[in-house]
Amino acid sequence: MPITKSALIRYQVLDKCFRNTGRNYFIEDLVDEINKVLQEIDPNCSVKKRQVIEDINFMESSEGFSIDLQRVRDGKRVFYRYSDPSFSINNLPLKQEELDKIKAAIDILSRFEGMPQFDWVYEVIPIVQHKLGLARKTDKPIVSFDFNRDLKGLEHFGLLFNSILNEVVLRVEYKPYISDQSYQLIFHPYYLKEYNNRWFVIGLNQEQQNPFWVLALDRIVSIESTSLSYLNCDTDWEEYYYDVIGVTRPTGVEPIEIKLLFSPERSPYVISKPLHMSQKVKYIDDMLEVRIKVVPNKELMALLLSFCPHVQVLEPLFIRNEFVNILNQSLNMHEMK
């Protein structure tokens, strides 16, 4: 029986009443006490006598907390209290199922080693393991994430994360891929985004007055905080990137429908791992037709090229032509002597 948030609140109120030896709680009193707490959270929330009786039965069961509860008769009525006033459901040891879930969570958190914003994990994990007796039986890893802890630029993540959180303006020295020279900019960071195992930060380039400036963390030479006034941005970044593959969204370009055709060899992969959340598919003979509605950008083209030779770009024509031109350029390079 799963314990909901509302049920947990009711159990905590009952636990407090059962431990109170200074007052006798009859069933009506227990209902009143629970409703006082629930209505402080939600004025429209309340329970009836039947629900409280069911809660008591659950707390007494082995599926619940196995409490030892006395029913003391007072005339024609009965009040409730623990046989042992020092008992509390909050002092019970964790069940094996709960311990297993905590151990699994610790194993997952342990995989974030090297990420600056997760340094606190390595202080907390040993304490939790010691307190709960969860020391690992083996040091051999049993799960792996597609994460490169040696990735250049990760040393900037913590500062960028905190600068967004605390609204700090930064002075950034940045070296683009296409240039041997770096440049400096005053940058108001707004959003961190990961794509293709690389991290990017999006924010306002103050000189260009562009609030959608994208910086790759591995191309940042240095960062320092400034005392300049932070300019907020009200962009909903989840919505901004909803119809975008990757991190670049060309200015003024709207999403378009792109129609693709995949070979039978690649079709199962595309179905199990959609290219985009807008993906719609149907089979044409043994080929898979895929439609996605996205903003055309360089990341889209790179994704499509990664499926060669198992994909055909059918529509629109300008995307098809660009795709073919890139393939021809690659072919020409291979034919060069």
Buried (B, 14 or more C-beta within 10 A) or exposed (E): EEEEEBBEBBBBBBBBBBBBEEEBBBBEBBBEBBBEBBEEEEEEBEBEEEBBEBBBEBBBEEEBBEBEBEEEEEEEEEBBBBEEEEBBBEEEEEEEEEBEEBBEEBBEBBBBEBBBBBEEBEEEBEEBBEEBEBEEEEEEEEEEEEBEEEBEBBEBBBBBBBBBEEEBBBBBBBBEEEEEEBEEBBBBBBBBBEBEEBBBBBBBBBEEEEBBBBBBBBBBEEBEEEEEEBBEBEBEBEEBBBBBBBBBBEEEEEBBEBBBBBBEEBBEEBBEEEBBEBBEBEEEEEBBBBBBBBBBBEBBBEBBEEBEEBBBBBEEEEBBEBBEEBEEEEEEEEEEE
